[in-house]
Amino acid sequence: MKFGFDIDDTLINLREHAFHLYNKKLKQNIGLEVFRSINSVEIHEAFGLEKDAGNAMWVSLMEEIYFTDCPAFEGAIETLQQLIKDGHEIFYITSRPKKYCTQTRDWMKSQGFPVQDDHFYCGMQDDEKIATIKELELDFYFDDKPAVLETLLEVATKVYIMDQSYNQHVDLPRMKQWSELEKIML
């Protein structure tokens, strides 16, 4: 089977990692209970930042957010490694900026994710992600972003939303932990 995965907040806990970095850089101590209650992808409001200041903060920390010690979600690496061992194909489809594609792919490999270079798609807007997913004719696709998944409801690909505080309003098959993938495949 062919599996597609978004990276940020699907395989790795990027927003929470960024939240910790914001706390450190802004010399604040906003608790994780605040993080878990944020109902948007953006985290800046929790720190009292307006949208422009929040965007500037994200951009200034982007490399640190993307390429330091951002943890994978529990079981994500092992689950993808097992898929490869079982003979499945894995595709990564991320909208990270084009200038970070090579660095992102290399970082994913260094973390233990099984990455095949020609199965790594990066630097795309949502419509490009959707076109790539359709073109690849994936059996399964996992993402945290409702706008991408809702567009794929008319294709044969089975889509699953990675459970996040900002996507609770979406009525799609949901995955909370990577250990659930085996049940999904049955």
C-alpha positions in Angstrom: 0.0 0.0 0.0 1.0 3.6 -0.4 1.0 5.9 2.6 1.3 9.7 2.6 2.2 11.8 5.6 2.3 15.5 6.4 5.2 16.2 8.8 4.5 19.1 11.1 2.0 18.3 13.8 1.3 15.0 12.2 4.6 13.1 12.6 6.4 15.6 14.8 5.2 17.8 17.7 6.2 21.1 16.0 3.7 23.5 17.5 4.4 22.4 21.1 8.1 22.5 20.4 7.7 26.1 19.1 5.6 26.9 22.2 8.5 26.0 24.5 10.9 28.1 22.3 8.5 31.1 22.5 8.4 30.8 26.3 12.2 30.7 26.4 12.8 33.6 23.9 10.1 35.8 25.5 11.1 34.9 29.0 7.6 33.7 29.9 6.3 30.7 31.5 2.9 30.0 29.8 1.7 26.5 30.8 0.9 23.6 28.4 -2.7 23.8 29.5 -2.8 27.1 27.6 -1.1 25.5 24.6 -3.7 22.6 24.6 -6.6 25.1 24.6 -5.4 27.0 21.5 -8.0 26.5 18.7 -5.9 27.8 15.9 -2.6 26.7 14.2 -0.9 29.9 15.3 0.4 30.1 18.8 1.3 33.8 19.1 -1.9 34.9 20.8 -1.0 32.8 23.9 2.0 35.1 24.3 0.1 38.4 23.9 1.4 38.9 20.4 -0.6 40.5 17.5 -0.6 38.6 14.2 2.3 40.6 12.6 4.5 40.2 15.7 3.6 36.6 15.9 4.5 36.0 12.2 7.8 37.8 12.7 8.5 35.7 15.8 7.8 32.5 13.9 10.0 33.6 11.0 12.9 34.6 13.3 12.8 31.2 15.0 12.0 29.0 12.0 15.3 27.2 11.7 15.5 26.6 15.4 11.9 25.4 15.4 12.4 23.1 12.4 15.9 21.7 13.0 16.7 21.5 16.7 15.3 18.9 19.1 11.6 18.8 18.0 10.3 15.4 19.1 8.5 12.9 17.0 5.1 11.9 18.3 5.3 8.7 20.3 5.5 5.7 18.0 5.7 7.7 14.7 9.2 6.7 13.7 8.7 3.1 14.7 5.4 2.9 12.9 6.8 4.2 9.7 9.8 1.9 9.9 7.5 -1.0 10.3 5.5 0.0 7.3 8.6 -0.1 5.2 9.6 -3.5 6.7 6.2 -4.7 5.7 6.7 -3.7 2.1 4.6 -0.5 2.0 5.6 2.7 0.3 5.9 6.0 2.3 5.6 9.5 0.9 6.2 12.7 2.8 4.2 15.7 1.6 4.9 18.9 3.4 4.3 22.6 2.8 7.5 23.7 4.6 9.2 26.4 2.6 11.1 25.3 -0.5 14.4 26.7 0.9 14.2 24.1 3.7 13.4 21.1 1.6 16.9 19.4 1.6 17.5 20.3 5.2 14.1 19.0 6.2 14.6 15.7 4.4 18.1 15.3 5.9 16.8 16.2 9.4 14.0 13.6 9.0 16.5 10.9 8.1 18.7 11.9 11.1 15.8 11.4 13.4 15.2 7.9 12.1 12.3 8.4 9.7 12.6 6.1 6.7 12.9 8.6 3.9 13.4 7.7 0.2 14.6 10.9 -1.6 12.1 10.5 -4.5 9.2 10.0 -2.1 9.8 13.4 -0.4 7.6 16.3 -1.6 8.2 19.7 0.0 7.6 23.4 -0.5 4.0 23.2 -1.7 0.9 25.3 -1.1 -2.2 23.4 -0.1 -3.5 23.0 -3.7 -0.1 21.6 -4.7 -0.2 19.1 -1.8 -3.7 18.0 -2.9 -2.7 17.6 -6.5 0.4 15.5 -5.4 -1.7 13.3 -3.2 -4.2 12.6 -6.0 -1.4 12.0 -8.6 0.3 9.5 -6.3 -2.9 7.6 -5.8 -2.2 7.1 -2.1 -4.2 4.5 -0.2 -3.9 6.5 3.0 -3.0 10.1 3.8 -2.5 11.6 7.3 -2.5 15.3 8.0 -3.4 17.7 10.8 -4.9 20.4 8.5 -8.6 20.2 7.8 -8.4 22.3 4.6 -6.2 19.7 2.9 -8.1 16.6 4.1 -11.6 18.0 3.4 -10.6 18.5 -0.2 -9.7 14.8 -0.6 -13.0 13.4 0.4 -14.0 12.7 -3.2 -11.0 10.5 -4.0 -10.3 6.9 -3.1 -7.5 7.8 -0.7 -8.6 7.2 2.9 -7.8 10.3 4.9 -7.2 10.6 8.6 -6.8 13.8 10.7 -4.1 13.8 13.3 -5.8 15.0 16.5 -4.9 18.6 17.5 -6.7 21.2 19.6 -7.3 23.3 16.5 -9.1 20.6 14.4 -11.7 19.4 16.9 -14.5 20.9 14.8 -13.8 18.6 11.9 -15.7 15.4 11.4 -13.2 13.1 9.8 -11.6 9.8 10.8 -9.3 10.8 13.6 -6.0 9.4 14.9 -4.8 10.3 18.3 -1.7 8.1 18.6 0.5 6.3 16.0 -0.2 3.0 17.8 -3.7 3.2 16.2 -2.4 2.8 12.7 -2.4 -1.0 12.8 -6.2 -1.0 13.6 -6.9 1.5 10.8 -5.2 -0.8 8.2 -7.4 -3.8 9.1 
